[in-house]
Amino acid sequence: MTTERSKKVLLAAPRGYCAGVDRAVVTVQKALEVYGAPVYVRKQIVHNKYVVESLEKHGAIFVEEVNEVPEGATVVFSAHGVSPQVHADSAARHLKTIDATCPLVTKVHNEARRYANEDLEIIMIGHDGHEEVEGTAGEAPGRVTVIEGVDMARTVQPKSGKKLAWLSQTTLSVDETMETVAELKKRFPEIIDPPSDDICYATQNRQEAMKQIAPACDLVLVVGSTNSSNSVRLVEVAKEYGAKNAYLIDYAHEADSAWLHDVNTVGVSSGASVPELLVEDLLKWLADRGYGTVETVTAKEETLLFQLPRELRKDLKK
């Protein structure tokens, strides 16, 4: 039986904005200040509905491809990165480009380029069609095979005679990726590892915090959008590590009071592209329903910051 006294929230930390997301969002905000509206953004700057809608209200125009941007206009590339072809298409349209690609994604791009220059075939662990995967694959045309997990690792057939290397999307499940790599190494013992782990520190830290709270939770609520890979992973990690139920929501009003039936402990976290005010809204929603006691569980402190893109820093100094 649930009593008011037994109701509580376990709040995961770290959660929300990572350094790459913060840099990308501030990039669009500063570009609007410096150049004035409209500023065009290729794809969603980060995968969060609230952030995109907020920036649209201030004059950002989101497009799918650069051919939708008027010649000579300013365009920001999203945190997920773009292929060299997108840079070439932008130059052909005389666009002023500001590259807000997360530096950790840029690292993976550099690895893909280096492997291609060494004539290696690349197996990339990630979601086919995801912007980050498309951008990375574009650095090594014809050399990248995308696999989505362990099952595909068991069946992938690389070109015969080619040396292999693997890379991964930065926002995957750490556990599942390591399982997939283990399967690849079992089949292809000579496969080359990237020089360092591709999965971003923020993705790992948020999953680690979720692993700590999930076993004690009757319900976990993750704030994030359905197209946010790292947010979706948090829900999966919550269930895998013992939470009885877990849901992904964009806004507090999407939560259902029926989910709270017989629930003592609610776990709360948010994806790496989620502003903290959305978490605060959810905590208020829970407090209104008796879950006013909040205990923060911290897996790791985060202090990393990234500089704004060089092109923008130069114009901010003028």
C-alpha positions as CSV (number, residue, x, y, z in Angstrom):
1,M,0.0,0.0,0.0
2,T,1.3,3.4,-1.0
3,T,1.2,6.1,1.7
4,E,2.0,9.8,1.4
5,R,5.0,9.2,3.7
6,S,6.5,6.5,1.4
7,K,6.2,8.4,-1.8
8,K,9.4,9.8,-3.2
9,V,11.3,10.7,-6.3
10,L,14.9,9.5,-7.1
11,L,16.3,12.2,-9.4
12,A,19.2,11.0,-11.6
13,A,22.3,13.1,-12.0
14,P,23.7,13.9,-14.4
15,R,20.8,14.5,-16.7
16,G,19.7,16.9,-19.4
17,Y,22.0,19.1,-21.5
18,C,25.4,17.8,-22.3
19,A,28.2,20.1,-23.5
20,G,27.6,19.4,-27.2
21,V,23.9,20.2,-26.9
22,D,24.5,23.4,-24.9
23,R,27.0,24.5,-27.5
24,A,24.6,23.8,-30.4
25,V,21.6,25.6,-28.9
26,V,23.7,28.6,-27.8
27,T,25.1,28.7,-31.4
28,V,21.7,29.2,-32.9
29,Q,20.8,31.8,-30.2
30,K,24.0,33.8,-30.8
31,A,23.6,33.5,-34.6
32,L,20.2,35.1,-34.3
33,E,21.6,37.9,-32.2
34,V,24.6,38.6,-34.5
35,Y,23.0,38.1,-37.9
36,G,19.4,38.7,-37.2
37,A,16.4,36.5,-38.2
38,P,16.0,34.4,-40.1
39,V,18.9,32.0,-39.4
40,Y,18.4,28.6,-41.2
41,V,19.2,25.3,-39.4
42,R,19.7,22.1,-41.3
43,K,17.7,19.4,-39.5
44,Q,16.8,19.8,-35.9
45,I,19.7,21.5,-34.1
46,V,19.2,18.8,-31.3
47,H,16.5,16.2,-31.0
48,N,14.1,17.9,-28.7
49,K,10.7,19.2,-29.6
50,Y,10.6,22.1,-27.0
51,V,14.1,23.4,-28.0
52,V,13.2,23.4,-31.7
53,E,9.9,25.2,-31.1
54,S,11.5,27.8,-28.9
55,L,14.2,28.6,-31.4
56,E,11.5,28.8,-34.2
57,K,9.7,31.5,-32.1
58,H,12.9,33.6,-32.2
59,G,13.4,33.3,-35.9
60,A,15.2,30.1,-36.6
61,I,13.9,28.2,-39.7
62,F,14.5,24.5,-39.8
63,V,15.0,22.8,-43.1
64,E,15.8,19.3,-44.2
65,E,18.4,20.1,-46.8
66,V,20.6,23.1,-47.7
67,N,18.9,23.4,-51.1
68,E,15.9,24.8,-49.2
69,V,18.1,27.7,-47.9
70,P,18.1,30.9,-50.0
71,E,21.4,31.6,-51.7
72,G,23.8,33.6,-49.6
73,A,21.9,33.1,-46.3
74,T,23.2,31.8,-43.0
75,V,22.8,28.1,-42.1
76,V,23.7,26.3,-39.0
77,F,24.6,22.6,-39.1
78,S,23.1,20.5,-36.3
79,A,25.0,18.9,-33.4
80,H,24.7,15.5,-35.2
81,G,27.1,16.5,-37.9
82,V,27.0,16.5,-41.7
83,S,28.8,14.8,-44.6
84,P,31.4,16.5,-46.8
85,Q,28.7,16.6,-49.5
86,V,26.6,18.9,-47.4
87,H,29.5,21.3,-47.0
88,A,30.1,21.2,-50.8
89,D,26.4,21.8,-51.5
90,S,26.4,24.8,-49.1
91,A,29.5,26.3,-50.8
92,A,27.8,25.9,-54.2
93,R,24.9,28.0,-52.9
94,H,27.3,30.6,-51.3
95,L,25.8,30.0,-47.9
96,K,27.4,31.3,-44.7
97,T,27.8,28.1,-42.7
98,I,28.2,27.7,-39.0
99,D,29.1,24.1,-38.0
100,A,27.6,23.2,-34.6
101,T,28.6,19.5,-34.9
102,C,29.4,18.2,-31.4
103,P,33.2,17.9,-31.1
104,L,32.7,14.2,-30.0
105,V,30.9,13.5,-33.3
106,T,33.7,15.3,-35.2
107,K,36.1,12.9,-33.5
108,V,34.2,9.9,-35.0
109,H,34.2,11.7,-38.4
110,N,38.0,12.0,-38.2
111,E,38.3,8.3,-37.4
112,A,36.2,7.4,-40.4
113,R,38.3,9.5,-42.7
114,R,41.5,8.0,-41.3
115,Y,40.3,4.5,-41.7
116,A,39.2,5.2,-45.3
117,N,42.6,6.7,-46.1
118,E,44.1,3.4,-44.8
119,D,41.9,1.4,-47.1
120,L,39.9,-0.2,-44.3
121,E,36.3,-1.3,-44.4
122,I,34.3,0.2,-41.6
123,I,31.5,-1.4,-39.7
124,M,29.5,1.3,-38.0
125,I,27.3,0.4,-35.0
126,G,24.3,2.7,-35.1
127,H,20.8,3.4,-36.4
128,D,20.6,3.4,-40.2
129,G,19.2,6.7,-41.3
130,H,20.1,8.6,-38.2
131,E,21.7,12.0,-39.0
132,E,24.9,11.2,-37.1
133,V,25.4,7.9,-38.9
134,E,24.7,9.5,-42.3
135,G,27.2,12.3,-41.6
136,T,29.9,9.8,-40.5
137,A,29.3,7.4,-43.4
138,G,29.6,10.4,-45.8
139,E,33.3,10.8,-44.7
140,A,34.1,7.4,-46.2
141,P,31.7,6.8,-49.2
142,G,31.3,3.1,-50.1
143,R,33.4,1.9,-47.1
144,V,30.8,1.9,-44.3
145,T,28.4,-0.9,-43.4
146,V,25.9,0.1,-40.7
147,I,24.7,-2.6,-38.2
148,E,22.1,-1.9,-35.5
149,G,23.1,-4.5,-32.9
150,V,24.2,-8.0,-31.9
151,D,21.9,-9.8,-34.4
152,M,23.3,-7.9,-37.3
153,A,26.8,-8.4,-36.0
154,R,26.2,-12.2,-36.3
155,T,25.3,-12.0,-39.9
156,V,27.1,-9.0,-41.5
157,Q,29.3,-10.0,-44.4
158,P,32.2,-7.7,-45.0
159,K,34.0,-7.6,-48.4
160,S,36.5,-10.4,-48.6
161,G,40.2,-9.4,-48.4
162,K,39.5,-6.1,-46.7
163,K,40.9,-5.2,-43.3
164,L,38.1,-4.2,-40.8
165,A,37.6,-1.4,-38.3
166,W,34.6,-0.5,-36.2
167,L,33.0,2.8,-35.1
168,S,29.8,3.6,-33.3
169,Q,27.2,6.3,-33.1
170,T,27.8,8.4,-29.9
171,T,24.4,8.0,-28.3
172,L,23.8,4.3,-28.1
173,S,23.4,1.9,-25.1
174,V,26.9,1.3,-23.7
175,D,26.0,-2.3,-22.7
176,E,24.4,-3.2,-26.1
177,T,27.3,-1.6,-28.0
178,M,29.9,-3.6,-26.0
179,E,27.9,-6.8,-26.7
180,T,27.9,-6.0,-30.4
181,V,31.6,-5.3,-30.4
182,A,32.3,-8.6,-28.6
183,E,30.3,-10.5,-31.3
184,L,32.3,-8.7,-34.1
185,K,35.6,-9.6,-32.4
186,K,34.5,-13.2,-32.0
187,R,33.8,-13.3,-35.8
188,F,36.6,-11.0,-36.9
189,P,39.5,-11.2,-34.3
190,E,41.6,-8.7,-36.3
191,I,39.0,-5.9,-36.4
192,I,40.6,-2.6,-35.3
193,D,39.2,-0.6,-32.4
194,P,38.8,3.2,-32.5
195,P,41.6,4.9,-30.5
196,S,39.0,5.7,-27.8
197,D,35.4,4.9,-26.9
198,D,33.1,6.6,-29.4
199,I,30.0,6.6,-27.1
200,C,29.9,10.1,-25.6
201,Y,30.7,10.7,-21.9
202,A,27.2,12.3,-21.4
203,T,25.4,9.3,-22.8
204,Q,27.5,7.0,-20.6
205,N,27.0,9.1,-17.5
206,R,23.2,9.4,-17.9
207,Q,22.9,5.6,-18.4
208,E,25.1,5.0,-15.3
209,A,22.9,7.2,-13.2
210,M,19.8,5.4,-14.5
211,K,21.4,2.0,-13.6
212,Q,21.8,3.3,-10.0
213,I,18.2,4.4,-9.5
214,A,16.3,1.9,-11.7
215,P,16.4,-1.1,-9.3
216,A,14.7,1.0,-6.5
217,C,12.0,2.4,-8.8
218,D,8.4,1.3,-9.3
219,L,8.2,3.8,-12.2
220,V,10.7,5.8,-14.2
221,L,9.8,8.9,-16.2
222,V,12.4,10.1,-18.8
223,V,11.9,13.5,-20.3
224,G,12.9,13.5,-23.9
225,S,11.7,13.3,-27.5
226,T,11.1,10.0,-29.4
227,N,13.6,10.9,-32.1
228,S,16.3,11.4,-29.4
229,S,18.4,8.2,-29.4
230,N,20.0,8.7,-26.0
231,S,16.6,9.5,-24.4
232,V,15.0,6.3,-25.8
233,R,18.1,4.3,-24.5
234,L,17.5,5.7,-21.0
235,V,14.0,4.1,-21.0
236,E,15.4,0.8,-22.2
237,V,18.2,0.9,-19.5
238,A,15.6,1.7,-16.8
239,K,13.6,-1.4,-17.7
240,E,16.7,-3.6,-18.1
241,Y,18.0,-2.6,-14.7
242,G,14.8,-3.3,-12.7
243,A,12.3,-0.5,-13.0
244,K,8.8,-2.0,-13.1
245,N,7.6,0.6,-15.7
246,A,9.3,3.3,-17.7
247,Y,7.9,5.9,-20.0
248,L,9.4,8.6,-22.3
249,I,7.5,12.0,-22.3
250,D,8.2,15.4,-23.9
251,Y,6.2,17.4,-21.3
252,A,4.9,16.8,-17.8
253,H,1.3,17.0,-19.0
254,E,1.9,13.9,-21.1
255,A,2.3,11.9,-17.9
256,D,-0.7,9.8,-16.8
257,S,-1.8,9.8,-13.2
258,A,-2.9,6.1,-13.7
259,W,0.8,5.2,-14.0
260,L,1.2,6.2,-10.3
261,H,-1.1,3.4,-9.0
262,D,0.7,1.5,-6.2
263,V,3.9,3.4,-6.9
264,N,6.1,4.4,-4.0
265,T,9.3,5.5,-5.8
266,V,9.4,7.4,-9.1
267,G,12.7,7.7,-10.9
268,V,13.2,10.8,-13.1
269,S,15.9,11.6,-15.7
270,S,16.2,13.4,-19.0
271,G,18.0,13.0,-22.3
272,A,21.1,15.0,-23.2
273,S,19.1,17.4,-25.3
274,V,16.5,18.3,-22.7
275,P,16.5,21.7,-20.8
276,E,16.2,21.5,-17.1
277,L,12.9,23.5,-16.9
278,L,11.1,20.5,-18.4
279,V,12.3,18.3,-15.6
280,E,11.3,21.0,-13.1
281,D,7.8,20.9,-14.6
282,L,7.6,17.1,-14.1
283,L,8.8,17.4,-10.5
284,K,6.1,19.9,-9.8
285,W,3.5,17.6,-11.5
286,L,4.7,14.7,-9.2
287,A,4.7,16.9,-6.1
288,D,1.1,17.9,-6.8
289,R,0.4,14.1,-6.6
290,G,2.2,13.5,-3.3
291,Y,5.7,12.9,-4.6
292,G,7.3,16.0,-3.0
293,T,10.3,14.2,-1.5
294,V,13.1,14.3,-4.0
295,E,16.4,12.5,-3.5
296,T,19.2,13.2,-6.0
297,V,21.4,10.3,-7.0
298,T,24.7,11.4,-8.6
299,A,26.7,9.0,-10.7
300,K,29.3,11.5,-11.8
301,E,30.0,15.2,-11.8
302,E,30.3,16.9,-15.3
303,T,32.4,20.0,-15.9
304,L,33.2,19.8,-19.7
305,L,32.4,22.8,-21.8
306,F,33.0,23.3,-25.5
307,Q,33.8,26.6,-27.3
308,L,31.3,28.0,-29.8
309,P,32.1,27.3,-33.5
310,R,35.1,29.2,-34.8
311,E,33.1,31.0,-37.5
312,L,30.7,32.4,-34.9
313,R,33.4,33.4,-32.4
314,K,35.1,35.4,-35.0
315,D,31.9,37.4,-35.8
316,L,31.0,37.8,-32.1
317,K,34.3,39.7,-31.6
318,K,33.5,42.3,-34.3
